[in-house]
Amino acid sequence: MQELEEKIAHLIRAVDDLSDTVARQETVIALLNRRVQLLLEREAERETALDGQEVVGDSRPPHW
């Protein structure tokens, strides 16, 4: 019986640790998603501001 109680205690600890890890990862993923969204919005605004002007980074290299 003692052995089972020890195993259950270890499993409970492992589940709690995993739960904490998943919660931290969820926070980080939400932050990263927000940053990507902001970058997409910024790029869309930049493209709109250029209004048809060629962007140097988007042009083909001279050897093409």
C-alpha positions in Angstrom: 0.0 0.0 0.0 2.8 2.4 0.9 4.4 1.8 -2.6 1.2 2.7 -4.3 0.8 5.9 -2.3 4.3 6.9 -3.2 3.7 6.2 -6.9 0.5 8.2 -6.8 2.3 11.1 -5.1 4.9 11.1 -7.8 2.3 11.0 -10.5 0.4 13.9 -9.0 3.6 15.9 -8.8 4.4 15.1 -12.5 0.9 16.1 -13.5 1.1 19.3 -11.6 4.5 20.1 -13.2 3.2 19.4 -16.6 0.1 21.5 -16.0 2.4 24.4 -15.0 4.5 23.9 -18.1 1.4 23.9 -20.4 0.0 27.0 -18.7 3.4 28.9 -19.3 3.5 27.7 -22.9 -0.1 28.9 -23.4 0.9 32.4 -22.2 3.9 32.5 -24.5 2.0 31.2 -27.5 -0.7 33.9 -26.9 2.0 36.6 -26.7 3.7 35.3 -29.9 0.4 35.2 -31.7 -0.3 38.8 -30.8 3.2 39.9 -32.0 2.7 38.1 -35.3 -0.7 39.8 -35.7 0.9 43.2 -35.0 3.6 42.5 -37.5 1.1 41.4 -40.2 -1.0 44.6 -39.5 2.2 46.7 -39.7 3.2 45.1 -43.0 -0.3 45.6 -44.5 -0.2 49.3 -43.5 3.3 49.6 -45.1 2.1 48.1 -48.3 -0.9 50.4 -48.3 1.3 53.4 -47.7 3.5 52.5 -50.6 0.5 52.4 -52.9 2.0 50.7 -55.9 5.6 51.8 -55.4 8.1 49.0 -55.8 9.7 47.8 -52.6 13.4 47.2 -52.9 13.3 44.0 -50.9 10.5 42.6 -53.1 12.1 43.4 -56.4 13.9 40.7 -58.4 17.7 40.7 -58.4 19.4 42.0 -61.6 20.5 38.5 -62.7 16.9 37.3 -63.2 
